[in-house]
Amino acid sequence: LLRSRALLQAPANPQTPAGAAPQTPVPSQPAAPEPVHVGPMIVINPAHGGTDTGARGENGLTEKEQVLILARMLRSDLGRNGFRATMTRDDDTNPSYEDRSAVANAYRDAIFISLHVASTGKFGTVRAYSYQFAPDENSAAPDDTIVPRVPAGLVSWERAQQSHVDASKRFADILQSQFTIKFNGSPESSSQFAVRDLRSVNAPAVVVEVSSVAVPDPNSLLALGGPLSLAIVRSLQLFRPSAPAAPPPAGGQP
């Protein structure tokens, strides 16, 4: 009796009309594959922040706000192209130089990109910089301070960039070549200066500077974000090509 009631209460299957072809389920479309995130961690450093506004334009634009927007755009584009990316700040704070460097130094394999917006310069041009130590820094510390001896195998925080100067210069050169292509009037070669952003970074590190906050329309500056991200992504691909896929094991098995 219970079985009969259960059968009576069960909903009847819909009947296919006479002469109609049986319906076949439509297969669901496979989701687009997610990009495989490999390689170095790209550490994006939006300069300034908090009470440090950086460059300020007569139109009210501040460097700290513009670089944060550009950094978020770059982070998204890097992710879509298979790169791992993080930021030293994602709000209106102003971490110290040491704290910003520590983000990059926490990874065994990182590339550090510090974003700036200039107060002057031809609008729509972009420059790349890498760090250059002064010749006398090899023999004495600034202000004749005493530098403690660093144990073997460790890196001095104040000179962490020293072993990466050549790699940083090479990356800056690649960036500048891409900026010259995408941003008319940009310099043809990168420059080297003692930029404080980079000195304590124990990884290839560069500064990217966009001109400038002195524009009447804020949207015109943000419109540079797309081409800027494309140029940086392409430069990273040239600087650190993806490793080739591993060959299949012996015997032809995948």
Helices and strands as residue ranges (DSSP letters): H 2-9, E 38-46, H 63-80, E 83-87, H 97-105, E 110-118, E 126-131, G 135-138, G 142-144, G 157-164, H 165-182, E 191-193, E 205-211, H 218-222, H 225-239
